[in-house]
Every structure is written in C-alpha cells, then in structure tokens.
C-alpha cells in the first residue's frame, strides 16, 4: 500500500491517518519506557478478538479512562472505578478485560520489583536484541513469554496477543520486505 510514494505493509489502512502514523512512527520501534510498555500491553489486552485498528481508534479514550496508563493507579482500581470503566462508552466495555487490566497492572508492578524494570524483564528474553521475522502470528518467543506472564498471574496474554505485543514494542520487527520501513537483517558473525 502506498501513500506519499512510500510503500507500507499490506495491513496498513491508508484511509486512517492514525493507523498510518502508528505504522510509520511506532510499530516495530524498540520501546524501553515502562509506561509505554504498559500502555501497549493494556491496549493489546483489549484488542483480543477485535481488530487493532478498532483499539487504536479508541486509544485516547483509553488514555483518559485509564489515568494516562499509570500502572500504579490502575493496580489500585477498586470496584467503583471498574464500574465507571464499564459505563465509559469511549472504550471497549468488557468486564473480563477491565479486570485483566487491573490484574495485569499488579503483575507488572511485581515484575518491576523483581527485575528493576519491566523493560529489563521483557528485553531479557532476547538479550536486548530485536528479532527480524515476518509472516508469523506466534513464535517460540511469544509462547515462552506468554507462559511466563500467565504463570505470574496475567490474563489475556496468549501467545498470539503477546506476539502482536512484541511486534508493537519492537522486540520483533515484522515490516514486510517491500515496506519502506523494512530493515536489513543484521548479519550473524
């Protein structure tokens, strides 16, 4: 797909400026900030069973509803706040996903305590290296990370969701070969 003489990944909807911006500026770019890592984890949780574009279109409403993706605040949400979220028409109102956001925030905090940062935990799975691959929905890496996150109590973190998350935060770079953002594969020495 092309816009402004740039060829993009085939999934990028050129009629949605937010989607084009996400593709061009965020997807596959390595993220090391814990707040941003949590934001994308929360959004991927809500994406389960839906399209990423649907979630992306509600991103700012999620930001407002979930206190700027403040994982410490989210971990402390009580029943009143959860009900408020269920009544928020700007977000995806799924009780199980809202509960998962709170549960996952608590597990995220525990991982930060254990590793010093979620970034260190996550990127430790690849020794800080980006993996370059396309055409997959899961991988041994997403299987292992999914299994470990579930063991630690996280919800809505199956291997497919986690693979999409890894792509979103740049642990896995999956820009298609024809895409202007496709990067040459680093050579192994």
Secondary structure, 3 states (H helix, E strand, C coil): CEECCEECCCCCCCCCHHHHHHHHHCCCCCCCCHHHHHHHHHHHHHHCCCCHHHHHHCHHHHHHHCHHHCHHHHHCCCHHHHHHHHCCCCCCCCHHHHHHHHHHHHHHHHHHHHHCCHHHHHHHCCCCCCEECCCCCCCHHHHHHHHHHHHCCCCCCCHHHHHHHHHHCCCEECCCCCCCCCCCCCCCC
